[in-house]
Amino acid sequence: IRLLVEQRIPSIRDIFILQNLMKCMGKDVPVFLKKKLEMAVLKEIDHLTFLNALRVFSALVAMNYCSIPILNACSKKIQENVHGAPFRQLILILEACYNLQYRNVKLFSALADYINSTACLWDKRQIILFLSAFETLGFQPSELMGVFAEKVTEDPEFLNLKNLLIVLRVYSRLNYVPRGQKHLFFETLHSCLNKYLPQISNTELLKAVYSLCVLGYLPHRALDELLQKNSRGELLLSDDLYKEEKKMMLHCVKACMELDSPSFTKPAFVLTENLSSLISLNLRKAREALIELLGDENMFRQNVQLPYKYHIDFEIRMDSDRKKVLPIAATDDHAASSVQRLAVLFVPLSAFCVGTMHPQGKLAMKKRHLNKLGYHVILVLNKNFQEMTNEDAVEFLKGKIYSESAFPFSEMTVQDNN
């Protein structure tokens, strides 16, 4: 059958037949045959309709083949004709993008804008499913999330426990807090959570509290219940498949309880330790650039472990005006007010919302907490940094370290837009 398909592909001129063929061949088809099918589709790509574009998306998923040229062409057709598309088709597009690991910011933005502009026509539960699909892709549809937050604060009764947990997860991971109604939004979600405390499972309670804590909000009643369950040993069972993930969430919750408490004040001295003199391969370039820029490896520390299990790649200490880098050994006994501590973090692309430098929830929480511990945080996208020449890398770090726009230590906003 594969031999017959290979023979006949060049004579097929119908997109509908080609996408059916792709589905029938499935994911086990050899790569060379996938490429021949890809070339055949690309020859007929100008004849795409909106419906055919959707079908081709599905066919690529069935074949487990991420053809960027085809997906880009289909995405363009979908963007041009998105208005009026039914709910199920829009969800299928987002699911296909996730399955194919395809990230197209223009496509995501077009879908989000369409859903946002017609939000009054959608059921609130449908919008939750849209938000959940965007969250799995790591894309923040900020306007839609703002509109939906208003719907939540105006009428929270529609939120059953399942939908509440989805909303908490989405807003937490994508690090979004609506402007102007931050407190009201948190209080509304907290009130909904309190209503479900008598029936919520231990795992669901941990996830809900963790999501709110990541956003910088402490839900006291739910926290009390969570800590009681933990003290009784009900949260971490020995045979639990997700025990390590739960440990991580519980650790984050406890860190937030201390660092995000209104009573917490910046410590005069933070106990740190060097993990190792060895440095990972992807940070060697940064180390060499810092030595060239600062003149000496004694002018910074690497692989630094802080309290609350926070790790930073490089620590640099400067005078209070951020004009001069100070030797690490000479500043250990200095008063905190006379020394500015910089934490340089080299971060993967996945730690930001797709298409932006907006940190996702866990990174935003880490940045907020390092601020509380007295550090000014410099985030560096590691992928871009590795692609720089050595000269450009030095200039880049120079601009970040001696930044004229450096701000004094202050309470970090959760949103932290860039």
Sequence and secondary structure as in RCSB ss.txt:
>XXXX:A:sequence
IRLLVEQRIPSIRDIFILQNLMKCMGKDVPVFLKKKLEMAVLKEIDHLTFLNALRVFSALVAMNYCSIPILNACS
KKIQENVHGAPFRQLILILEACYNLQYRNVKLFSALADYINSTACLWDKRQIILFLSAFETLGFQPSELMGVFAE
KVTEDPEFLNLKNLLIVLRVYSRLNYVPRGQKHLFFETLHSCLNKYLPQISNTELLKAVYSLCVLGYLPHRALDE
LLQKNSRGELLLSDDLYKEEKKMMLHCVKACMELDSPSFTKPAFVLTENLSSLISLNLRKAREALIELLGDENMF
RQNVQLPYKYHIDFEIRMDSDRKKVLPIAATDDHAASSVQRLAVLFVPLSAFCVGTMHPQGKLAMKKRHLNKLGY
HVILVLNKNFQEMTNEDAVEFLKGKIYSESAFPFSEMTVQDNN
>XXXX:A:secstr
 HHHHHHHGGG   HHHHHHHHHHH TTS HHHHHHHHHHHHHTGGG  HHHHHHHHHHHHHHT   HHHHHHHH
HHHHHT TT  HHHHHHHHHHHHHTT   HHHHHHHHHHHHHTGGGS HHHHHHHHHHHHHHT   HHHHHHHHH
HHHH GGG  HHHHHHHHHHHHHTT   TT HHHHHHHHHHHHHHTTTT  HHHHHHHHHHHHHTT   HHHHHH
HHHHHHTT SS TT TTHHHHHHHHHHHHHHHHHTSTT    S    EE  S   HHHHHHHHHHHHHHSSGGGE
EEEEE GGG EEEEEEEEETTS  EE TGGGTTS GGGEEEEEEEEE GGGB TTS  B HHHHHHHHHHHHTTE
EEEEEEHHHHHHS HHHHHHHHHHHHT TT   S    SS   
